Each structure stands twice: as structure tokens, then as C-alpha cells.
Amino acid sequence: MGFKQFTNFMKKSFKHINRESGFTLIELIASLVIFGLMFTLAGMGIVVAAKGYMLTKESAHMAQKAQIAMARINRELLEINDIAAVSATQPYIIYDHLDGRKAIAKDGSEIKMFFNLGSAETLSDLSAGDILIDNVVQFTLTYHKSDSTTWTHGADDIKDLSSVEVEIVMSREDSDVDNKIFRTTVRSRNTGG
């Protein structure tokens, strides 16, 4: 075997090796770009799914807090005997209950309950109340007569009070997506309306 035959043999061998094994640089770069895009899309999908989960979890937590607060307010207003004072500017109601004089008031972003008020007709210290619910944007109490007109404290008799509409607007703790509105109407047993 001569030198010329040896070089021809080597050329054929290298051509055979190069064709059958390995990748070109362009193939490697293309595959890396494709894998990078796939991992980026998968990562974005995981982030979106995690955000959706957190939003759903926060919504469920907010709804649960509102449901508990509304149930307590409903139970309190269901058994009122008289209303001592109301205010729309600083939303509160001071009322006589079977257990004595109580109040429900909004203090900042919290709705609080006040117990054992004696004969008080104003709330001088809002910090003294027990927090019922937080993250409250708005708290509204609307009083109605049985003919659906507005009942006015001081002008109308307590026996004319048919229902109290309670509205709580809450904000989310973790985002500024949108506020949630929770409403209930309480028909008092002891007012005669």
C-alpha cells in the first residue's frame, strides 16, 4: 500500500466518519434555540398558573372573611330592639340588643364591633372595638321601611324599620385587581316592621 492509496483510504474514512456521526455547529445552535424557547414558554406557563392560583386563593379567603362578617352583622341586627344613633359620614350604628347596647362601625379599613356601651350615643374611641373584618374600602348601612322608602333615625319610629341593607366593599391584599362587593339585607325581628 502506497502513500497515495493510504491518503485516499484516509479521505474515504474521514468522509464516512463525518457523515455518520456528530452534528454541525448550525444544528447545535438551532437545537439550543429551540430548547431555549420551549423552556421559556414552559416557565411563563408556570408563572401564569402560579399567579392564577394565588388570585383564586386570595379571592376565596376574602369571600370567607366577608361571609363570616356578614353572618355576624346579620345575627346582631336581627335582634335589635332600638337604634340609639346612626351616621353615614363615619359609618356606624349604635343599637340596643338583647345583650345591651352595642355598635358596629368602620374605623379606617376595618369594621369593628363594640360591646357594653351603657347609655352611650356616640363612639368616642374607635380603637376600643374588636375587629370584625379588615381591608374594607366602604361600609354602608341603608335603612328601609316596609313600603321600600328610606327609614330615617330620629324622624321615624323604630317600629317602622323593616330592613337594614348592609354593603361591604373589600380590596385585595396582594393586588389592585378589583374591589369585591358583598351585600345582605337584614329583616329585624324586634322592630315591628
C-alpha positions as CSV (number, residue, x, y, z in Angstrom):
1,M,0.0,0.0,0.0
2,G,1.5,3.2,-1.2
3,F,1.2,6.7,0.2
4,K,-1.3,7.7,-2.4
5,Q,-3.5,4.7,-1.6
6,F,-3.2,5.4,2.1
7,T,-4.3,9.1,1.7
8,N,-7.3,8.0,-0.4
9,F,-8.2,5.5,2.2
10,M,-8.0,8.1,5.0
11,K,-10.1,10.6,3.0
12,K,-12.8,8.0,2.5
13,S,-12.7,7.0,6.1
14,F,-13.0,10.6,7.3
15,K,-15.8,11.3,4.9
16,H,-17.5,8.3,6.2
17,I,-17.0,9.2,9.8
18,N,-18.1,12.8,9.3
19,R,-21.3,11.8,7.6
20,E,-22.4,9.2,10.1
21,S,-21.6,10.9,13.5
22,G,-21.7,14.3,15.1
23,F,-23.6,17.5,14.4
24,T,-22.7,20.6,12.6
25,L,-22.4,23.9,14.5
26,I,-25.6,25.2,12.9
27,E,-27.5,22.1,14.0
28,L,-26.3,22.6,17.6
29,I,-27.2,26.3,17.7
30,A,-30.7,25.6,16.2
31,S,-31.4,22.9,18.7
32,L,-30.2,25.2,21.6
33,V,-32.5,28.0,20.4
34,I,-35.5,25.6,20.1
35,F,-34.9,24.2,23.6
36,G,-34.5,27.7,25.0
37,L,-37.8,28.8,23.5
38,M,-39.5,25.7,24.9
39,F,-38.2,26.3,28.4
40,T,-39.1,30.0,28.3
41,L,-42.7,29.1,27.3
42,A,-42.9,26.4,29.9
43,G,-41.6,28.9,32.6
44,M,-44.1,31.5,31.6
45,G,-46.9,29.0,31.8
46,I,-45.8,28.0,35.3
47,V,-45.7,31.7,36.4
48,V,-49.2,32.4,35.0
49,A,-50.5,29.2,36.7
50,A,-49.0,30.3,40.0
51,K,-50.5,33.8,39.8
52,G,-53.9,32.3,38.9
53,Y,-53.7,30.0,41.9
54,M,-52.7,32.9,44.3
55,L,-55.5,35.1,42.9
56,T,-58.0,32.3,43.4
57,K,-56.7,31.6,46.9
58,E,-56.9,35.3,47.9
59,S,-60.5,35.5,46.5
60,A,-61.6,32.5,48.5
61,H,-60.0,33.9,51.6
62,M,-61.7,37.3,51.1
63,A,-65.1,35.7,50.4
64,Q,-64.7,33.6,53.6
65,K,-63.9,36.7,55.7
66,A,-66.8,38.6,54.2
67,Q,-69.2,35.7,54.8
68,I,-68.2,35.4,58.5
69,A,-68.5,39.2,59.0
70,M,-71.9,39.4,57.2
71,A,-73.2,36.5,59.3
72,R,-72.2,38.2,62.5
73,I,-73.7,41.5,61.4
74,N,-76.9,39.8,60.3
75,R,-77.1,38.0,63.7
76,E,-76.6,41.3,65.6
77,L,-79.1,43.4,63.6
78,L,-81.6,40.6,63.5
79,E,-82.2,41.0,67.3
80,I,-82.1,44.9,67.7
81,N,-84.7,46.5,69.9
82,D,-83.9,50.1,69.2
83,I,-81.3,52.3,67.4
84,A,-79.6,54.9,69.5
85,A,-77.5,56.6,66.8
86,V,-76.5,56.2,63.2
87,S,-74.0,58.0,61.0
88,A,-73.4,58.0,57.2
89,T,-70.3,60.1,57.2
90,Q,-68.4,57.9,59.7
91,P,-70.4,54.7,59.1
92,Y,-71.7,53.3,62.3
93,I,-74.8,52.1,64.1
94,I,-75.3,52.2,67.8
95,Y,-78.2,49.9,68.8
96,D,-79.9,48.3,71.7
97,H,-79.6,44.5,71.6
98,L,-81.0,41.8,73.9
99,D,-77.5,41.7,75.5
100,G,-77.3,45.5,76.0
101,R,-76.1,48.5,73.9
102,K,-73.7,47.6,71.1
103,A,-72.3,49.2,68.0
104,I,-70.8,48.4,64.6
105,A,-68.5,50.9,63.0
106,K,-65.9,51.4,60.3
107,D,-62.6,52.6,61.5
108,G,-60.1,53.2,58.7
109,S,-60.0,50.0,56.7
110,E,-61.6,47.9,59.5
111,I,-65.1,47.2,60.6
112,K,-65.3,46.9,64.4
113,M,-67.8,45.8,66.9
114,F,-68.3,47.5,70.3
115,F,-69.9,45.8,73.3
116,N,-71.3,47.1,76.7
117,L,-71.7,50.7,75.7
118,G,-74.0,51.5,78.6
119,S,-76.1,54.5,77.6
120,A,-73.6,56.0,75.1
121,E,-75.0,57.6,71.9
122,T,-71.6,58.3,70.3
123,L,-68.4,56.4,69.7
124,S,-65.6,58.5,71.1
125,D,-62.8,55.9,70.9
126,L,-62.9,53.8,67.7
127,S,-59.7,52.0,68.6
128,A,-61.5,50.2,71.5
129,G,-63.6,48.0,69.3
130,D,-63.0,44.4,68.3
131,I,-62.0,43.9,64.6
132,L,-64.7,42.1,62.7
133,I,-63.1,42.3,59.2
134,D,-60.2,44.3,57.6
135,N,-59.3,45.5,54.1
136,V,-62.6,47.3,53.9
137,V,-62.9,50.2,51.4
138,Q,-66.5,51.1,52.1
139,F,-69.1,50.2,54.6
140,T,-72.7,51.3,54.0
141,L,-75.9,50.8,56.1
142,T,-79.2,51.7,54.4
143,Y,-82.4,51.6,56.4
144,H,-85.8,50.8,54.8
145,K,-89.4,50.9,55.8
146,S,-91.9,48.2,54.7
147,D,-93.0,50.4,51.8
148,S,-89.4,50.5,50.5
149,T,-88.9,54.1,51.4
150,T,-85.9,55.2,53.5
151,W,-86.2,55.0,57.2
152,T,-84.6,57.9,59.0
153,H,-83.3,57.8,62.5
154,G,-84.9,60.4,64.7
155,A,-87.7,61.1,62.3
156,D,-89.2,57.7,62.0
157,D,-90.3,55.3,64.8
158,I,-88.3,52.1,65.3
159,K,-91.5,50.1,64.6
160,D,-91.4,51.4,61.0
161,L,-88.0,50.0,60.4
162,S,-88.4,46.9,58.1
163,S,-84.9,46.1,57.0
164,V,-81.3,47.2,57.1
165,E,-79.2,46.7,53.9
166,V,-75.5,46.1,54.6
167,E,-72.9,46.6,52.0
168,I,-69.2,45.9,52.4
169,V,-66.6,46.7,49.7
170,M,-63.3,45.0,50.2
171,S,-59.9,45.4,48.5
172,R,-57.5,42.6,47.8
173,E,-54.4,42.4,50.0
174,D,-52.0,41.3,47.3
175,S,-53.2,43.1,44.2
176,D,-55.1,46.1,42.8
177,V,-57.2,43.9,40.5
178,D,-60.7,45.0,41.6
179,N,-62.7,45.5,44.7
180,K,-65.3,43.0,45.7
181,I,-68.8,44.0,46.9
182,F,-70.7,41.9,49.5
183,R,-74.4,42.7,50.4
184,T,-77.0,41.4,52.6
185,T,-80.4,42.6,53.8
186,V,-81.4,42.0,57.5
187,R,-85.0,42.0,58.5
188,S,-85.1,42.7,62.2
189,R,-87.4,40.6,64.4
190,N,-88.0,43.0,67.2
191,T,-88.7,46.3,65.5
192,G,-92.2,45.5,64.3
193,G,-91.6,46.5,60.7
